[in-house]
Amino acid sequence: MINEVWLWPRVVGDSDDARFSVIHLYAPPDTPLSIQLVVAADEERTYTLHVGDTFPVRDETWTFERVDNVETERWLVLLRKVT
């Protein structure tokens, strides 16, 4: 059972029941970081999320946990299943 997914630029990540892709990372100075995330499960949905936000994936709840290396072009986004 997959409980977390790491995503980086131009890469699709998979869980047991869905696919994820970050289409935009927005991190200007003095503004809360956000991402645009595409989730493909029963249907495709796009979410704008800040760190700590949750989103549904079928009957599960996932959270946008954090971003590592945000100051580089090789950033990593961590999504984690909550329930």
C-alpha positions, 0 to 999 in steps of 0.5 A: 500500500502506497502512503506517500508520493514524491513528485518532481518537475515533469514526472508523474507519480502513482499511488495504488489508485491514482496518478499525480503531477505538479503542473506549477510550483509558485514560490515568490518571495514573501508569499506562501508557496503553492502548487497546482496539482493534477490528480487522475483517479475516477476523473481528472481534477486540478487543485491549488494547494498550500503546504498542509492542505488536504484533497480527496482521492477517491475515498482517501484524503491526501495532504500536500506535506512539503517541498524540498529544494524549492530554491532549485529547478529540482524541487521535490513535492511530498504528498502523504495519505492521511486516511 
